[in-house]
Amino acid sequence: MPHTQFRAPALPGADRPVEQVGGHWLLARVGKKVLRPGGRETTSWLLDQIDIPGHTVVEFAPGLGHTAREILDRGPGTYLGIDSDPTAVELVRKLLPDGSHRAIEADAQHTGLPDGCADAVLGEAMLTMHTDHHKLDIMREAARLLLPGGRYAIHEMGLLPNDLAPQTKDEIRKALARAIRVNARPLTVPEWTALAEEAGFEVVAVHSTRMGLLDPRRMIADEGWAGTARIIGNVIRQPQIRRRVMGMRKVFTDNHDHLAGLGMILVRTGG
Ligand SMILES: C[S@@+](CC[C@H](N)C(=O)[O-])C[C@H]1O[C@@H](n2cnc3c(N)ncnc32)[C@H](O)[C@@H]1O
């Protein structure tokens, strides 16, 4: 009998050394599926706030496609995933049933999609890693894709409290950037709201939870017992990865009181 070897699909960032790869892809390498600051709980909350069945849903930055799967399970008329990473786009394409669904390689700032084509836009764990200027450009693109009244659901990293001292914000952002090797710029709720309003949205709902990406309790809620055990085993067995994951965890726990996982529902104004 011919022997068929199973080959796991390549992950984004697979060609980068452990020391340089972005924290989210490092965690994906050890089997972590939920790479969003507010966990599955926040994703479910967001999905319940947007119209999916029979509607056109654009997802910015689907990454490994875990939320794409949940959107598809809810029966959208059309799903359009936009990711700038070609490996992510390939992974998402494999999930799409035949029909009008598509995964497109593009920057969310310039999707190439027509004005007003989407009933809802959703994006998780992607605005935080851009400058405020680029965040605004991406939010403006979401506004362009939606008709007035359309909803843009975002899931990003937040800073607490709202009046956090500018120097502390800077220190946290620098510590995050050093640990996750990505220029993370989390914002307070009023800062996210100001950007959303500038892009043409009104914020109608906010869901805030502690940033628990690497907390045992959240890991079990997000990945299950078996998934958590597999991730921990993979981290323990690989000293270089272990050092990096512990470095990230330290920044998250040191700043536990100041970091949040935020879900926000933005409604396109005007019309
Ligand atoms: C941390 S992962 C999050 C993936 C997924 N949303 C999730 O929550 O699991 C970040 C993803 O955002 C994508 N990304 C970042 N900036 C982007 C941009 N400007 N346009 C499109 N995709 C972007 C990356 O390629 C990557 O797939």
The ligand as an SDF file (V2000), in Angstrom:
LIG
                    3D

 27 29  0  0  0  0  0  0  0  0999 V2000
   -2.5110   38.4910   15.2150 C   0  0  0  0  0  0  0  0  0  0  0  0
   -3.0380   37.8780   13.6560 S   0  0  0  0  0  0  0  0  0  0  0  0
   -4.7780   37.8650   13.9490 C   0  0  0  0  0  0  0  0  0  0  0  0
   -5.4670   36.9220   13.0470 C   0  0  0  0  0  0  0  0  0  0  0  0
   -6.9550   36.7180   13.3320 C   0  0  0  0  0  0  0  0  0  0  0  0
   -7.7120   37.9260   13.1110 N   0  0  0  0  0  0  0  0  0  0  0  0
   -7.1650   36.2070   14.7330 C   0  0  0  0  0  0  0  0  0  0  0  0
   -7.7100   36.9590   15.5420 O   0  0  0  0  0  0  0  0  0  0  0  0
   -6.7680   35.0800   15.0200 O   0  0  0  0  0  0  0  0  0  0  0  0
   -2.8250   39.2800   12.6340 C   0  0  0  0  0  0  0  0  0  0  0  0
   -3.2440   39.0900   11.1650 C   0  0  0  0  0  0  0  0  0  0  0  0
   -3.4430   40.3780   10.6280 O   0  0  0  0  0  0  0  0  0  0  0  0
   -2.9560   40.4060    9.3040 C   0  0  0  0  0  0  0  0  0  0  0  0
   -2.7700   41.8300    9.0100 N   0  0  0  0  0  0  0  0  0  0  0  0
   -2.0940   42.7290    9.7650 C   0  0  0  0  0  0  0  0  0  0  0  0
   -2.1730   43.9430    9.2120 N   0  0  0  0  0  0  0  0  0  0  0  0
   -2.9250   43.8190    8.0980 C   0  0  0  0  0  0  0  0  0  0  0  0
   -3.3630   44.7260    7.1220 C   0  0  0  0  0  0  0  0  0  0  0  0
   -3.0360   46.0240    7.1900 N   0  0  0  0  0  0  0  0  0  0  0  0
   -4.1290   44.2780    6.1240 N   0  0  0  0  0  0  0  0  0  0  0  0
   -4.4730   42.9690    6.0520 C   0  0  0  0  0  0  0  0  0  0  0  0
   -4.0860   42.0480    6.9560 N   0  0  0  0  0  0  0  0  0  0  0  0
   -3.3150   42.4710    7.9650 C   0  0  0  0  0  0  0  0  0  0  0  0
   -1.7000   39.5710    9.3860 C   0  0  0  0  0  0  0  0  0  0  0  0
   -1.2720   39.1290    8.1280 O   0  0  0  0  0  0  0  0  0  0  0  0
   -2.2090   38.4410   10.2830 C   0  0  0  0  0  0  0  0  0  0  0  0
   -2.8070   37.4320    9.4990 O   0  0  0  0  0  0  0  0  0  0  0  0
  1  2  1  0
  2  3  1  0
  2 10  1  0
  3  4  1  0
  4  5  1  0
  5  6  1  0
  5  7  1  0
  7  8  2  0
  7  9  1  0
 10 11  1  0
 11 12  1  0
 11 26  1  0
 12 13  1  0
 13 14  1  0
 13 24  1  0
 14 15  1  0
 14 23  1  0
 15 16  2  0
 16 17  1  0
 17 18  1  0
 17 23  2  0
 18 19  1  0
 18 20  2  0
 20 21  1  0
 21 22  2  0
 22 23  1  0
 24 25  1  0
 24 26  1  0
 26 27  1  0
M  CHG  2   2   1   9  -1
M  END
$$$$
